[in-house]
Amino acid sequence: MAYADLYQNSVSPKIKRRDFLFIATSVVLGAGAALTAWPFIDQMEPAADVLAAGGPLTVDLTHVAPGQQVVVRWRSQPIFIVHRTPAALQELKQPSLLSQLRDPQSQQLQQPAYADNWSRSLKPEFLVLVGICTHLGCIPGYKPQLGDPQLGPAWPGGYLCPCHGSRYDMAGRVFKGVPAPLNLPVPPYRFAGDTSLVIGENPAGSTFALSSVEQI
């Protein structure tokens, strides 16, 4: 499935397009209900040579509501950014969920050391992932609601790959018994402020590169 196909015929004509940045949003409204929109936004305008070299990308998270996901493009890859709710964070620690995961403690190198923790993130409320399934490279769909009608009442929230059914939780950790072998990768990133996310740069003292992960 082509990356651009996810956005085709999904954007309001009133919103301007910028080739360097795609944004997708998914907002959870109430228990068991979700509203999804796919707008393009005007934000940041790095030079073309910076983008070609895979330079850092700054994303303002000020208006990303709890339960909402935004998707940006960095190095031609979709980057999932989720503002996780307290309920979603609590679910990540549940023994009933951990027992279903292939690598619940993130022992395989799919993230930098600063995201090698229970939330797989620098700040628990903000999740940052490379949105590419580790099976055959499809883009998983965001399924944040508990008890999703498609996935059953026990679904804890997370991601479903539309190609072959691989599933990931709200930390990008892969479930057992699905084709995908590894957790979704975490790219290098840091915070330049409380809600200013810089993708492509590490916090001071870290030299992690995305090429270090076992698989994208």
TIFIMAR-977047 format. One line per 2 residues: number of its first residue (from 1); their letters; for each residue x, y, z of N, C-alpha, C. Coordinates in Angstrom, 1 decimal. Example, Ala and Ser with C-alpha at 12.3 -4.5 7.8 and 13.67 -1.06 7.14 Angstrom:
residues 2
1 = AS = 13.2/-5.7/7.8/12.3/-4.5/7.8/13.2/-3.3/7.8 | 12.8/-2.2/7.1/13.7/-1.1/7.1/12.9/0.0/7.9 $
This chain:
residues 216
1 = MA = 0.9/-1.2/0.0/0.0/0.0/0.0/0.9/1.2/0.0 | 0.7/2.1/-1.0/1.5/3.3/-1.1/1.2/4.3/0.1 $
3 = YA = 2.2/4.9/0.6/2.0/5.8/1.7/1.0/6.9/1.3 | 1.2/7.5/0.1/0.3/8.6/-0.3/-1.1/8.2/-0.4 $
5 = DL = -1.4/6.9/-0.7/-2.7/6.4/-0.8/-3.6/6.6/0.4 | -2.9/6.6/1.6/-3.7/6.8/2.8/-4.4/8.2/2.9 $
7 = YQ = -3.8/9.1/2.2/-4.3/10.5/2.2/-5.2/10.9/1.1 | -5.3/10.1/0.1/-6.0/10.4/-1.1/-7.5/10.5/-0.8 $
9 = NS = -8.1/11.5/-1.4/-9.6/11.8/-1.2/-10.0/11.9/0.2 | -9.1/12.3/1.1/-9.4/12.4/2.5/-9.2/13.8/3.1 $
11 = VS = -8.9/14.8/2.2/-8.5/16.1/2.7/-9.5/17.2/2.3 | -9.9/18.0/3.2/-10.7/19.1/2.8/-10.1/20.0/1.8 $
13 = PK = -10.7/20.5/0.8/-10.1/21.4/-0.2/-9.8/22.7/0.3 | -10.3/23.1/1.5/-10.0/24.4/2.1/-8.7/24.4/2.8 $
15 = IK = -8.0/23.3/3.0/-6.8/23.2/3.7/-5.6/23.1/2.7 | -4.6/24.0/2.9/-3.5/24.0/2.0/-2.6/22.8/2.2 $
17 = RR = -1.9/22.4/1.1/-1.0/21.3/1.1/0.5/21.7/1.1 | 1.3/21.0/1.9/2.7/21.2/1.9/3.4/19.8/1.6 $
19 = DF = 4.2/19.7/0.6/4.7/18.4/0.2/5.6/17.7/1.3 | 6.2/18.6/2.1/7.2/18.1/3.1/6.5/17.6/4.4 $
21 = LF = 5.2/17.8/4.6/4.6/17.4/5.9/3.2/17.0/5.7 | 2.9/15.7/6.1/1.6/15.2/6.2/1.2/15.1/7.6 $
23 = IA = -0.1/15.5/7.9/-0.6/15.3/9.2/-1.9/14.5/9.2 | -2.0/13.5/10.0/-3.3/12.8/10.2/-3.7/12.9/11.6 $
25 = TS = -5.0/13.1/11.9/-5.4/13.1/13.2/-6.5/12.1/13.5 | -6.5/11.6/14.7/-7.5/10.7/15.1/-7.9/11.1/16.5 $
27 = VV = -9.1/11.5/16.7/-9.6/12.0/18.0/-10.6/11.1/18.6 | -10.4/10.7/19.8/-11.4/9.8/20.5/-12.4/10.7/21.2 $
29 = LG = -13.6/10.5/20.9/-14.7/11.3/21.6/-15.6/10.3/22.3 | -15.5/10.3/23.7/-16.3/9.5/24.5/-15.8/8.0/24.5 $
31 = AG = -16.4/7.2/25.3/-16.1/5.8/25.4/-16.6/5.1/24.2 | -15.7/4.4/23.6/-16.1/3.5/22.4/-16.4/4.3/21.2 $
33 = AA = -16.2/5.6/21.1/-16.5/6.3/19.9/-15.2/7.1/19.4 | -15.0/7.1/18.1/-13.9/7.8/17.5/-14.2/8.6/16.3 $
35 = LT = -13.5/9.7/16.1/-13.7/10.6/15.0/-12.4/10.7/14.3 | -12.3/10.4/13.1/-11.0/10.5/12.4/-11.0/11.5/11.3 $
37 = AW = -10.0/12.4/11.2/-9.8/13.3/10.1/-8.4/13.3/9.6 | -8.2/13.7/8.3/-6.9/13.6/7.7/-6.6/15.0/7.0 $
39 = PF = -6.4/16.0/7.8/-6.1/17.3/7.2/-4.6/17.5/6.9 | -4.3/18.3/6.0/-2.9/18.8/5.8/-2.8/20.1/6.6 $
41 = ID = -1.7/20.5/7.2/-1.6/21.7/7.9/-0.4/22.5/7.4 | -0.5/23.8/7.6/0.7/24.7/7.4/1.4/24.8/8.7 $
43 = QM = 2.6/24.2/8.7/3.5/24.3/9.9/4.9/24.0/9.6 | 5.8/24.9/10.0/7.2/24.8/9.7/7.5/24.8/8.2 $
45 = EP = 8.6/25.3/7.8/8.9/25.2/6.4/10.4/25.1/6.2 | 11.0/23.9/6.5/12.4/23.7/6.4/12.8/23.7/4.9 $
47 = AA = 14.0/24.0/4.6/14.5/24.0/3.3/14.5/22.6/2.7 | 14.4/22.6/1.3/14.3/21.3/0.7/15.6/20.4/0.9 $
49 = DV = 16.8/21.1/0.9/18.0/20.4/1.1/18.1/19.8/2.5 | 17.5/20.4/3.5/17.4/19.9/4.9/16.5/18.6/4.9 $
51 = LA = 15.4/18.7/4.2/14.5/17.6/4.2/15.1/16.4/3.5 | 15.8/16.7/2.4/16.5/15.6/1.6/17.5/14.9/2.4 $
53 = AG = 18.2/15.6/3.3/19.2/15.0/4.1/18.7/14.4/5.4 | 17.4/14.4/5.6/16.8/13.9/6.7/17.0/14.7/8.0 $
55 = GP = 17.0/16.0/7.8/17.2/16.9/9.0/16.1/16.8/10.0 | 16.3/17.4/11.1/15.3/17.3/12.2/14.0/18.1/11.8 $
57 = LT = 12.9/17.6/12.4/11.6/18.2/12.1/11.0/18.6/13.4 | 10.6/19.8/13.6/9.9/20.3/14.8/8.4/20.3/14.7 $
59 = VD = 7.8/19.7/15.7/6.3/19.6/15.7/5.8/20.2/16.9 | 4.8/21.1/16.8/4.2/21.8/17.9/3.0/20.9/18.4 $
61 = LT = 3.1/20.4/19.6/2.1/19.5/20.1/1.0/20.3/21.0 | 1.0/21.6/21.0/0.1/22.4/21.8/-1.3/21.9/21.7 $
63 = HV = -1.8/21.7/20.4/-3.2/21.5/20.2/-3.5/20.0/19.9 | -2.6/19.1/20.3/-2.8/17.7/20.2/-3.5/17.2/21.5 $
65 = AP = -4.8/16.9/21.4/-5.6/16.6/22.5/-5.3/15.2/23.0 | -5.6/14.9/24.3/-5.5/13.6/24.8/-6.4/12.6/24.0 $
67 = GQ = -5.8/11.5/23.6/-6.5/10.5/22.7/-6.3/10.8/21.3 | -5.6/11.9/20.9/-5.4/12.2/19.5/-4.1/11.7/19.0 $
69 = QV = -4.1/11.3/17.7/-2.8/11.0/17.0/-2.6/12.0/15.9 | -1.4/12.4/15.7/-1.0/13.1/14.5/0.1/12.3/13.8 $
71 = VV = 0.2/12.4/12.5/1.1/11.7/11.7/1.9/12.7/10.9 | 3.2/12.7/11.0/4.0/13.6/10.2/5.0/12.7/9.3 $
73 = RW = 5.5/13.3/8.3/6.5/12.6/7.5/7.9/13.1/7.8 | 8.8/12.2/8.1/10.2/12.5/8.3/11.0/11.4/7.6 $
75 = RS = 12.0/11.9/6.8/12.8/10.9/6.0/11.9/10.0/5.2 | 10.8/10.6/4.7/9.8/9.9/3.8/9.1/8.7/4.6 $
77 = QP = 9.2/8.7/5.9/8.5/7.7/6.7/7.4/8.4/7.6 | 6.3/7.7/7.8/5.3/8.2/8.6/5.7/8.1/10.1 $
79 = IF = 5.6/9.1/10.8/5.9/9.1/12.3/4.6/9.3/13.0 | 4.2/8.4/13.9/3.0/8.5/14.7/3.4/9.2/16.0 $
81 = IV = 2.6/10.2/16.3/2.7/10.9/17.6/1.3/10.9/18.3 | 1.3/10.3/19.5/0.0/10.1/20.2/0.1/10.8/21.5 $
83 = HR = -0.9/11.6/21.8/-1.1/12.1/23.2/-1.9/11.1/24.0 | -1.3/10.3/24.7/-2.0/9.2/25.4/-2.8/9.7/26.6 $
85 = TP = -3.9/9.1/26.8/-4.7/9.5/28.0/-4.2/8.7/29.2 | -4.6/9.2/30.4/-4.3/8.5/31.7/-4.7/7.0/31.6 $
87 = AA = -5.9/6.8/31.1/-6.4/5.4/31.0/-5.6/4.5/30.1 | -5.1/5.1/29.0/-4.2/4.3/28.1/-2.9/4.0/28.7 $
89 = LQ = -2.4/5.0/29.5/-1.1/4.7/30.2/-1.3/3.7/31.3 | -2.4/3.7/32.0/-2.6/2.7/33.0/-2.7/1.3/32.4 $
91 = EL = -3.3/1.2/31.2/-3.5/-0.1/30.5/-2.2/-0.7/30.2 | -1.2/0.1/29.8/0.1/-0.4/29.4/0.8/-1.2/30.5 $
93 = KQ = 0.5/-1.1/31.7/1.1/-1.8/32.8/0.3/-3.0/33.3 | -0.8/-3.2/32.7/-1.7/-4.3/33.1/-1.1/-5.7/32.8 $
95 = PS = -1.0/-6.6/33.8/-0.4/-7.9/33.6/-1.2/-8.7/32.5 | -2.5/-8.4/32.4/-3.3/-9.1/31.4/-2.8/-8.7/30.0 $
97 = LL = -2.4/-7.5/29.8/-1.9/-7.0/28.5/-0.4/-7.5/28.3 | 0.4/-7.4/29.3/1.8/-7.8/29.1/2.0/-9.3/28.8 $
99 = SQ = 1.1/-10.1/29.3/1.1/-11.5/29.0/0.8/-11.8/27.5 | 0.2/-10.9/26.8/-0.2/-11.1/25.4/0.9/-10.6/24.4 $
101 = LR = 1.9/-9.9/24.9/2.9/-9.2/24.1/4.1/-10.1/23.8 | 4.7/-10.0/22.7/5.9/-10.7/22.3/7.2/-10.2/23.0 $
103 = DP = 7.3/-8.9/23.1/8.4/-8.3/23.8/8.0/-7.1/24.7 | 7.3/-7.5/25.8/6.7/-6.5/26.6/7.7/-5.5/27.3 $
105 = QS = 8.9/-6.0/27.6/9.9/-5.2/28.2/10.9/-4.5/27.2 | 10.6/-4.6/26.0/11.4/-3.9/24.9/12.8/-4.3/25.0 $
107 = QQ = 13.1/-5.6/25.0/14.4/-6.1/25.1/15.1/-6.1/23.8 | 14.4/-6.2/22.7/15.0/-6.1/21.4/15.2/-4.6/21.0 $
109 = LQ = 16.3/-4.4/20.3/16.7/-3.0/20.0/15.8/-2.4/18.9 | 14.6/-1.9/19.4/13.7/-1.2/18.5/13.4/0.2/19.0 $
111 = QP = 14.3/0.7/19.9/14.1/2.0/20.5/15.4/2.5/21.1 | 15.6/3.8/21.2/16.8/4.3/21.9/16.7/4.0/23.4 $
113 = AY = 17.9/4.1/24.1/17.9/3.8/25.5/16.9/4.7/26.3 | 16.7/5.9/25.9/15.9/6.8/26.7/14.4/6.5/26.5 $
115 = AD = 14.1/5.6/25.6/12.7/5.1/25.4/12.6/3.6/25.8 | 13.6/3.1/26.4/13.6/1.7/26.8/13.0/1.6/28.3 $
117 = NW = 11.7/1.8/28.3/11.0/1.9/29.6/9.5/1.4/29.4 | 8.7/1.4/30.4/7.4/0.9/30.3/6.5/1.6/29.3 $
119 = SR = 6.8/2.9/29.1/5.9/3.6/28.2/6.6/3.8/26.8 | 7.8/3.4/26.6/8.6/3.5/25.4/8.6/5.0/24.9 $
121 = SL = 8.9/5.9/25.9/8.9/7.3/25.5/9.7/8.1/26.5 | 10.0/9.3/26.1/10.6/10.3/27.0/9.6/10.8/28.0 $
123 = KP = 8.5/11.2/27.5/7.4/11.6/28.4/6.2/10.6/28.2 | 5.8/10.0/29.3/4.8/8.9/29.2/3.5/9.4/28.3 $
125 = EF = 3.1/10.6/28.5/1.9/11.0/27.8/2.1/11.1/26.2 | 3.3/11.3/25.7/3.5/11.4/24.3/4.3/10.2/23.8 $
127 = LV = 3.6/9.5/22.9/4.2/8.3/22.2/4.7/8.8/20.8 | 5.9/8.4/20.4/6.5/8.7/19.1/7.0/7.4/18.5 $
129 = LV = 6.5/7.1/17.3/6.8/5.8/16.7/7.0/6.0/15.2 | 7.8/5.1/14.6/7.9/5.0/13.1/6.7/4.1/12.7 $
131 = GI = 5.7/4.7/12.0/4.5/4.0/11.7/4.5/3.0/10.5 | 5.5/2.1/10.6/5.6/1.1/9.6/5.6/-0.3/10.2 $
133 = CT = 4.7/-1.2/9.8/4.6/-2.5/10.4/5.9/-3.3/10.2 | 6.4/-4.0/11.2/7.6/-4.7/11.1/7.5/-6.1/10.3 $
135 = HL = 6.3/-6.3/9.8/6.1/-7.5/9.0/6.5/-7.2/7.5 | 5.7/-6.5/6.8/6.0/-6.3/5.4/5.9/-4.8/5.0 $
137 = GC = 5.9/-3.9/6.0/6.0/-2.5/5.8/4.8/-1.7/5.5 | 3.6/-2.3/5.8/2.4/-1.6/5.7/2.2/-0.5/6.8 $
139 = IP = 1.2/0.3/6.8/1.0/1.3/7.8/-0.1/0.9/8.7 | 0.1/0.6/9.9/-1.0/0.2/10.8/-2.0/1.3/11.1 $
141 = GY = -3.2/0.9/11.3/-4.3/1.8/11.6/-4.4/2.1/13.1 | -4.8/3.3/13.5/-4.9/3.7/14.9/-6.2/3.2/15.4 $
143 = KP = -6.2/2.4/16.5/-7.4/1.8/17.1/-7.3/2.0/18.6 | -7.5/3.3/19.0/-7.2/3.6/20.4/-8.3/3.2/21.4 $
145 = QL = -9.5/3.0/21.0/-10.6/2.8/21.9/-10.5/1.4/22.5 | -10.9/1.3/23.8/-11.0/0.0/24.5/-12.2/-0.7/24.0 $
147 = GD = -12.0/-2.0/23.8/-13.2/-2.8/23.4/-13.6/-2.4/22.0 | -12.7/-2.4/21.0/-13.1/-2.0/19.7/-14.0/-3.0/19.1 $
149 = PQ = -15.1/-2.6/18.3/-16.0/-3.5/17.8/-15.4/-4.5/16.8 | -14.3/-4.1/16.1/-13.7/-5.0/15.2/-12.7/-6.0/15.8 $
151 = LG = -12.2/-5.6/17.0/-11.1/-6.4/17.6/-11.6/-7.1/18.9 | -12.8/-6.8/19.3/-13.4/-7.5/20.5/-13.4/-6.7/21.7 $
153 = PA = -14.2/-7.1/22.7/-14.3/-6.4/24.0/-13.0/-6.3/24.8 | -12.1/-7.2/24.6/-10.9/-7.2/25.4/-9.8/-6.4/24.8 $
155 = WP = -10.0/-5.7/23.6/-9.0/-5.0/23.0/-8.5/-3.8/23.9 | -7.2/-3.7/24.1/-6.7/-2.7/25.1/-6.4/-1.3/24.4 $
157 = GG = -6.6/-1.2/23.1/-6.2/0.0/22.4/-4.9/-0.2/21.8 | -4.7/0.4/20.6/-3.4/0.3/19.9/-3.5/0.4/18.4 $
159 = YL = -2.9/-0.5/17.7/-2.8/-0.5/16.3/-3.1/-1.8/15.6 | -3.7/-1.8/14.5/-4.0/-2.9/13.7/-3.5/-2.7/12.3 $
161 = CP = -2.6/-3.6/11.8/-2.1/-3.5/10.4/-3.2/-4.1/9.5 | -3.6/-3.3/8.5/-4.7/-3.8/7.6/-4.3/-4.9/6.6 $
163 = CH = -3.0/-5.1/6.5/-2.5/-6.0/5.4/-2.6/-7.5/5.9 | -2.0/-7.8/7.1/-2.0/-9.2/7.5/-2.4/-9.4/9.0 $
165 = GS = -3.0/-8.3/9.6/-3.6/-8.4/10.9/-2.6/-8.3/12.1 | -1.4/-7.8/11.9/-0.5/-7.7/13.0/-1.1/-6.6/14.0 $
167 = RY = -0.9/-6.8/15.3/-1.5/-5.9/16.3/-0.4/-5.4/17.2 | -0.5/-4.1/17.6/0.4/-3.5/18.5/-0.4/-2.7/19.6 $
169 = DM = 0.2/-2.6/20.8/-0.5/-1.9/21.8/-0.2/-0.4/21.7 | -0.7/0.4/22.7/-0.5/1.8/22.7/0.9/2.3/23.0 $
171 = AG = 1.8/1.3/23.1/3.3/1.7/23.2/4.0/1.2/22.0 | 3.2/0.6/21.0/3.8/0.1/19.8/4.5/-1.3/20.0 $
173 = RV = 4.1/-2.0/21.1/4.6/-3.3/21.3/3.7/-4.4/20.6 | 4.4/-5.3/19.9/3.7/-6.2/19.1/3.1/-7.4/20.0 $
175 = FK = 1.9/-7.8/19.5/1.3/-9.0/20.2/1.9/-10.3/19.8 | 1.7/-11.3/20.6/2.1/-12.6/20.2/1.1/-13.2/19.1 $
177 = GV = 1.6/-14.1/18.3/0.7/-14.8/17.4/0.3/-14.0/16.2 | 1.0/-13.0/15.8/0.7/-12.2/14.6/2.0/-12.2/13.7 $
179 = PA = 1.9/-11.9/12.4/3.0/-12.0/11.6/4.2/-11.1/11.9 | 3.9/-9.9/12.4/5.0/-9.0/12.7/5.9/-9.5/13.8 $
181 = PL = 7.2/-9.5/13.7/8.1/-10.1/14.6/8.6/-9.2/15.7 | 8.5/-7.8/15.5/9.1/-6.9/16.4/8.2/-5.7/16.7 $
183 = NL = 8.5/-5.0/17.8/7.8/-3.8/18.2/8.0/-2.7/17.1 | 7.1/-1.8/17.0/7.3/-0.6/16.1/8.5/0.2/16.6 $
185 = PV = 9.4/0.6/15.7/10.6/1.4/16.1/10.2/2.8/16.7 | 11.1/3.2/17.6/11.0/4.6/18.1/12.1/5.4/17.4 $
187 = PP = 11.9/6.5/16.8/12.9/7.3/16.1/13.7/8.1/17.1 | 14.8/8.7/16.8/15.5/9.6/17.7/14.6/10.9/17.8 $
189 = YR = 14.4/11.4/19.0/13.7/12.6/19.2/14.0/13.2/20.6 | 13.7/14.4/20.7/13.9/15.1/22.0/12.8/16.2/22.1 $
191 = FA = 12.6/16.8/23.3/11.7/17.9/23.5/12.5/19.2/23.7 | 12.1/20.2/22.9/12.8/21.5/23.0/12.0/22.4/24.0 $
193 = GD = 10.9/21.9/24.5/10.0/22.6/25.4/8.9/21.6/25.8 | 8.0/22.0/26.6/7.0/21.1/27.1/6.2/20.5/26.0 $
195 = TS = 5.9/21.2/24.9/5.1/20.7/23.8/5.8/20.9/22.4 | 7.1/21.1/22.4/7.8/21.2/21.2/8.7/20.0/21.0 $
197 = LV = 8.3/19.2/20.0/8.9/17.9/19.7/9.9/18.0/18.5 | 11.1/17.6/18.7/12.1/17.6/17.6/12.4/16.2/17.2 $
199 = IG = 11.9/15.8/16.0/12.2/14.5/15.5/13.5/14.5/14.7 | 14.3/13.5/15.0/15.6/13.4/14.3/16.8/13.9/15.1 $
201 = EN = 16.5/14.4/16.4/17.6/14.7/17.3/17.4/14.0/18.6 | 18.5/13.6/19.2/18.5/13.0/20.5/18.6/14.0/21.7 $
203 = PA = 18.2/13.6/22.8/18.6/14.4/24.0/20.1/14.4/24.2 | 20.5/15.4/24.9/22.0/15.5/25.2/22.5/14.2/25.8 $
205 = GS = 23.7/13.8/25.2/24.3/12.6/25.8/24.0/11.3/25.0 | 23.0/11.4/24.1/22.6/10.2/23.4/23.0/10.3/21.9 $
207 = TF = 23.5/9.2/21.3/23.9/9.2/19.9/23.1/8.2/19.1 | 21.9/7.9/19.5/21.1/6.9/18.8/20.7/7.3/17.4 $
209 = AL = 20.8/6.3/16.5/20.4/6.5/15.1/19.4/5.5/14.7 | 18.4/5.9/13.9/17.3/5.0/13.5/17.9/3.7/12.8 $
211 = SS = 19.0/3.9/12.2/19.6/2.7/11.5/20.1/1.6/12.5 | 20.1/2.0/13.8/20.5/1.0/14.8/19.5/0.0/15.1 $
213 = VE = 18.2/0.2/14.8/17.2/-0.7/15.2/17.3/-2.0/14.4 | 16.7/-3.1/14.9/16.8/-4.4/14.3/16.0/-4.4/13.0 $
215 = QI = 14.9/-3.7/12.9/14.1/-3.7/11.7/13.1/-2.6/11.7 | 12.9/-2.0/10.5/11.9/-1.0/10.3/10.9/-1.7/9.4 $
